């Protein structure tokens, strides 16, 4: 488990294209299927993908990790804590500052 320390580590100039997907819904929502379609569409095209989970989206972190080992997953620490979910070692937890950094340093951002 890691926490955001303010140092942004995306090597933007070395990446072809970066994409941040913001997931706010669980798999019970129709938007979740749309999220997965976009995720695999961009992943298959070789984009560097960052996923920020908040609200109900934090409930899908384990399923996302099972989907692919090379995803960069971030999560809202407050959303995890308020839902009594256990932190996961490979996920970076932070707040709106982290989300803002991801958005600013991405070529494209989409939310679901």
Secondary structure by P-SEA (a helix, b strand, c coil): ccccccccccccccccbbbbbbbccccccaaaaaaaaaaaaaaaaccbbbbbbccccccaaaaaaaaccccbbbbcaaaaaaabbbbbccbbbbcaaaaaaaaaaccccccc
